[in-house]
Amino acid sequence: MHHHTRDLIATERCDVLVVGAGPAGLTAAITLARYGIDVLLIEKHRGTSPFPKATGVSTRTMELFRSWGIEQQIRAGSMRVRPVMTFARTLLDEPAFAVPFGYPTDEQALAQSPCTPCCCAQDHLEPVLLQHLYGVGGRVRFGVELVDLVDTGDAVLATIRDETTAAVERVEAAYVIGADGPRSTVRAAAGIGIEDLGTIGDFVSVTFRAHLTHRLAGLPAAINTVEMPGAEGVSCRPAVTTGGSTPGSGIPRPANGSMTGHRSTASS
Ligand SMILES: Cc1cc2nc3c(=O)[nH]c(=O)nc-3n(C[C@H](O)[C@H](O)[C@H](O)COP(=O)(O)OP(=O)(O)OC[C@H]3O[C@@H](n4cnc5c(N)ncnc54)[C@H](O)[C@@H]3O)c2cc1C
């Protein structure tokens, strides 16, 4: 623990502190808040992710969203796709082959469940979850980073830093949930190590807006891999971009028509 934070007194208390407002943190916080538990969610960024990222929402997850009354809001930002990854020369060519994800067809899902799986990108999903969390009484603080965590035996003392003002405060919680992604501060503070299995590749992620569906014959695949010489390794994920941001949630959005990208390294 850093010496200069040792004397801070707790300015905020909660039953459960959830660190990270991605899908895991938002759903964990919602689950707790729905049971009446006093939950505080902190997220270092100023809003939920502006990137579409993953799009596959399973049948079981849709059942949970249905039980929370938000299934239709999530479907409003979804797109009908075939649950396969195709490999074709270009997006317009007949795929050479398709690899199924193992998702059921709508008919198979409806034989077991009131729900079907859904293709909904994270920039639509996360704002819906955030609004639901506010609705069930969850407290959320954006632009606040967890920098240190100490287990006192009876409580967890978290040191958090406001990203705008650099002000440091202390939160006391009975429990903490580390939903802070692959480079988790919570995991490191809890002394849980990781085994580095190496890198499987470097990826550049580019988000662009284009109306392509009318040019494609039939339903697009969830992941469309292009194999034209010079464009090998390009993999397109269709997604509905509904704007994502919800009034009051303070979500920074790329301007319409803009391209945004970030580089990531995937590890196995
Ligand atoms: C192009 C692309 C495609 C993808 N496709 C798939 C896919 O098909 N299937 C799949 O399962 N996954 C996919 N992913 C990965 C998917 O986005 C992640 O699995 C998912 O976001 C993980 O959710 P999470 O809530 O665990 O963590 P994250 O979404 O990473 O959320 C963690 C949050 O914690 C915050 N945080 C971190 N440290 C701190 C801290 N110290 N204090 C406060 N906040 C902190 C971060 O800012 C972040 O908002 C894809 C990602 C990309 C970019």
The ligand as an SDF file (V2000), in Angstrom:
LIG
                    3D

 53 58  0  0  0  0  0  0  0  0999 V2000
  -13.1930   -6.3380  -31.6920 C   0  0  0  0  0  0  0  0  0  0  0  0
  -13.4780   -7.1530  -30.4430 C   0  0  0  0  0  0  0  0  0  0  0  0
  -14.1750   -8.3300  -30.5400 C   0  0  0  0  0  0  0  0  0  0  0  0
  -14.4420   -9.0840  -29.4250 C   0  0  0  0  0  0  0  0  0  0  0  0
  -15.1290  -10.2530  -29.5570 N   0  0  0  0  0  0  0  0  0  0  0  0
  -15.3990  -11.0100  -28.4870 C   0  0  0  0  0  0  0  0  0  0  0  0
  -16.1530  -12.2030  -28.6000 C   0  0  0  0  0  0  0  0  0  0  0  0
  -16.5570  -12.5820  -29.6990 O   0  0  0  0  0  0  0  0  0  0  0  0
  -16.4200  -12.9180  -27.4810 N   0  0  0  0  0  0  0  0  0  0  0  0
  -15.9740  -12.5150  -26.2600 C   0  0  0  0  0  0  0  0  0  0  0  0
  -16.2540  -13.1860  -25.2730 O   0  0  0  0  0  0  0  0  0  0  0  0
  -15.2740  -11.3900  -26.1230 N   0  0  0  0  0  0  0  0  0  0  0  0
  -14.9680  -10.6400  -27.1990 C   0  0  0  0  0  0  0  0  0  0  0  0
  -14.2620   -9.4920  -27.0570 N   0  0  0  0  0  0  0  0  0  0  0  0
  -13.7770   -9.1660  -25.7320 C   0  0  0  0  0  0  0  0  0  0  0  0
  -14.9020   -8.5330  -24.9200 C   0  0  0  0  0  0  0  0  0  0  0  0
  -14.9900   -7.1820  -25.3070 O   0  0  0  0  0  0  0  0  0  0  0  0
  -14.5360   -8.7310  -23.4730 C   0  0  0  0  0  0  0  0  0  0  0  0
  -14.5570  -10.1380  -23.2350 O   0  0  0  0  0  0  0  0  0  0  0  0
  -15.5170   -8.0570  -22.5100 C   0  0  0  0  0  0  0  0  0  0  0  0
  -15.5560   -6.6550  -22.6650 O   0  0  0  0  0  0  0  0  0  0  0  0
  -15.0820   -8.4050  -21.0990 C   0  0  0  0  0  0  0  0  0  0  0  0
  -15.9910   -7.8030  -20.2180 O   0  0  0  0  0  0  0  0  0  0  0  0
  -15.5490   -7.4320  -18.7620 P   0  0  0  0  0  0  0  0  0  0  0  0
  -16.7130   -6.7230  -18.1320 O   0  0  0  0  0  0  0  0  0  0  0  0
  -14.9720   -8.6190  -18.0810 O   0  0  0  0  0  0  0  0  0  0  0  0
  -14.3010   -6.4410  -18.9300 O   0  0  0  0  0  0  0  0  0  0  0  0
  -14.1580   -5.0830  -19.7530 P   0  0  0  0  0  0  0  0  0  0  0  0
  -15.2290   -4.9070  -20.7560 O   0  0  0  0  0  0  0  0  0  0  0  0
  -12.7270   -5.0250  -20.1700 O   0  0  0  0  0  0  0  0  0  0  0  0
  -14.4100   -4.0010  -18.6270 O   0  0  0  0  0  0  0  0  0  0  0  0
  -13.4740   -3.7410  -17.6120 C   0  0  0  0  0  0  0  0  0  0  0  0
  -13.6560   -2.2930  -17.1970 C   0  0  0  0  0  0  0  0  0  0  0  0
  -12.8670   -2.0370  -16.0420 O   0  0  0  0  0  0  0  0  0  0  0  0
  -12.3320   -0.7470  -16.1600 C   0  0  0  0  0  0  0  0  0  0  0  0
  -11.1580   -0.6920  -15.2830 N   0  0  0  0  0  0  0  0  0  0  0  0
   -9.9740   -1.3410  -15.4370 C   0  0  0  0  0  0  0  0  0  0  0  0
   -9.1570   -1.0790  -14.4190 N   0  0  0  0  0  0  0  0  0  0  0  0
   -9.8340   -0.2300  -13.5860 C   0  0  0  0  0  0  0  0  0  0  0  0
   -9.5060    0.3900  -12.3560 C   0  0  0  0  0  0  0  0  0  0  0  0
   -8.3180    0.1860  -11.7330 N   0  0  0  0  0  0  0  0  0  0  0  0
  -10.4110    1.2220  -11.7640 N   0  0  0  0  0  0  0  0  0  0  0  0
  -11.6340    1.4310  -12.3830 C   0  0  0  0  0  0  0  0  0  0  0  0
  -11.9940    0.8520  -13.5490 N   0  0  0  0  0  0  0  0  0  0  0  0
  -11.1040    0.0200  -14.1310 C   0  0  0  0  0  0  0  0  0  0  0  0
  -11.9950   -0.6030  -17.6270 C   0  0  0  0  0  0  0  0  0  0  0  0
  -11.8820    0.7500  -18.0150 O   0  0  0  0  0  0  0  0  0  0  0  0
  -13.1940   -1.3040  -18.2750 C   0  0  0  0  0  0  0  0  0  0  0  0
  -14.2370   -0.4050  -18.5910 O   0  0  0  0  0  0  0  0  0  0  0  0
  -13.9760   -8.6810  -28.1610 C   0  0  0  0  0  0  0  0  0  0  0  0
  -13.2830   -7.4850  -28.0350 C   0  0  0  0  0  0  0  0  0  0  0  0
  -13.0290   -6.7210  -29.1630 C   0  0  0  0  0  0  0  0  0  0  0  0
  -12.2540   -5.4390  -29.0140 C   0  0  0  0  0  0  0  0  0  0  0  0
  1  2  1  0
  2  3  1  0
  2 52  2  0
  3  4  2  0
  4  5  1  0
  4 50  1  0
  5  6  2  0
  6  7  1  0
  6 13  1  0
  7  8  2  0
  7  9  1  0
  9 10  1  0
 10 11  2  0
 10 12  1  0
 12 13  2  0
 13 14  1  0
 14 15  1  0
 14 50  1  0
 15 16  1  0
 16 17  1  0
 16 18  1  0
 18 19  1  0
 18 20  1  0
 20 21  1  0
 20 22  1  0
 22 23  1  0
 23 24  1  0
 24 25  2  0
 24 26  1  0
 24 27  1  0
 27 28  1  0
 28 29  2  0
 28 30  1  0
 28 31  1  0
 31 32  1  0
 32 33  1  0
 33 34  1  0
 33 48  1  0
 34 35  1  0
 35 36  1  0
 35 46  1  0
 36 37  1  0
 36 45  1  0
 37 38  2  0
 38 39  1  0
 39 40  1  0
 39 45  2  0
 40 41  1  0
 40 42  2  0
 42 43  1  0
 43 44  2  0
 44 45  1  0
 46 47  1  0
 46 48  1  0
 48 49  1  0
 50 51  2  0
 51 52  1  0
 52 53  1  0
M  END
$$$$
